Amino acid sequence: PTLYFLRPHEVLVAGKHGSDLRTKIVLEKQEYIRLRDAKSGNLRQVHGPATVVPFPHETVTSREPQRAVKLSDLEYVIVTDTLSGAERLVSGPALFFPQSAYERVGEALQKRPL
């Protein structure tokens, strides 16, 4: 692979099967991104800090990288595994990343003191 810089009035034209250019995604320390493989349908999740270049058959599932949920000692979230339907509770203080690409994180909720 080499770098090519377009000259004035030059235009990049996609090849037969679309453009061979892929976007590089830069993840900060508290970010993660999910990618879906179009052939197998599998999801994968990458945590930052990292630079991610999707494989040829992968697409990003969200427009932007997701941020980890920062939970104070009076907050919690309910996490749902979309494959099994199992739910679990994660309480703070914590910086929470989903453990797999198939987990969905609810909104941060406040604990109620008794």
C-alpha positions in Angstrom: 0.0 0.0 0.0 1.2 3.5 -0.8 -0.1 7.0 -0.3 -1.3 8.9 -3.2 -2.1 12.6 -3.0 -4.7 13.9 -5.5 -3.6 16.8 -7.7 -5.8 19.8 -8.4 -8.8 18.8 -10.5 -8.3 15.0 -9.9 -11.2 13.1 -8.5 -11.2 9.7 -6.7 -13.4 7.3 -8.6 -14.7 4.0 -7.0 -13.7 0.8 -8.5 -16.0 -2.0 -9.8 -17.1 -3.2 -6.3 -17.3 0.3 -4.7 -14.6 2.3 -3.1 -11.7 0.3 -1.6 -11.2 3.1 0.9 -12.2 2.4 4.5 -12.7 4.9 7.3 -10.3 4.8 10.2 -12.0 5.2 13.6 -10.1 6.6 16.5 -11.3 5.7 19.9 -10.5 7.6 23.1 -9.9 6.0 26.4 -13.6 6.0 27.5 -15.1 5.0 24.1 -16.1 1.8 22.3 -17.6 0.9 19.0 -19.6 -2.1 17.7 -19.0 -3.6 14.2 -21.3 -6.1 12.4 -19.9 -8.6 9.9 -22.2 -8.5 6.9 -21.4 -12.2 5.9 -21.9 -13.9 9.3 -24.0 -11.3 11.1 -21.7 -11.5 14.1 -21.0 -8.4 16.2 -17.7 -7.4 17.7 -16.8 -4.6 20.1 -13.6 -2.7 20.4 -12.7 -0.6 23.4 -10.4 2.5 23.3 -7.9 3.7 23.2 -7.5 2.2 19.8 -7.5 3.0 16.1 -9.9 0.7 14.3 -10.1 0.0 10.6 -13.2 -2.2 9.8 -12.6 -5.4 7.9 -13.9 -5.4 4.3 -17.3 -6.9 5.2 -17.8 -5.0 8.5 -20.1 -2.0 9.1 -20.3 0.2 12.1 -23.6 -0.1 14.0 -23.7 3.5 15.2 -22.7 6.8 13.7 -20.2 7.7 16.4 -18.3 5.7 19.0 -20.2 5.1 22.2 -19.0 6.4 25.6 -18.6 4.2 28.6 -21.2 4.9 31.4 -19.7 6.7 34.3 -21.6 5.7 37.5 -21.4 7.6 40.8 -21.8 5.8 44.1 -25.5 6.6 44.0 -26.2 5.4 40.4 -26.8 2.1 38.7 -27.7 0.7 35.3 -29.6 -2.4 34.1 -27.7 -4.3 31.4 -29.6 -6.7 29.1 -28.0 -9.5 27.1 -29.9 -9.4 23.8 -29.0 -13.1 23.0 -30.4 -14.7 26.2 -32.6 -11.9 27.5 -30.8 -12.1 30.9 -30.7 -8.8 32.9 -28.1 -7.8 35.5 -27.6 -4.8 37.6 -24.4 -2.8 37.7 -23.9 -0.2 40.5 -21.4 2.5 40.9 -18.9 3.9 41.5 -17.6 2.5 38.2 -16.7 3.3 34.6 -18.9 0.7 32.8 -18.2 -0.8 29.4 -20.5 -3.6 28.1 -18.8 -7.0 28.4 -19.9 -8.1 25.0 -21.2 -6.6 21.8 -24.6 -8.2 22.5 -25.2 -6.3 25.8 -27.5 -3.2 25.9 -27.1 -0.7 28.6 -30.1 1.2 30.1 -30.0 4.8 31.3 -28.2 5.5 34.6 -30.7 5.5 37.4 -30.5 7.0 40.9 -30.4 4.7 44.0 -33.1 5.5 46.6 -31.7 5.6 50.2 -33.9 3.8 52.7 
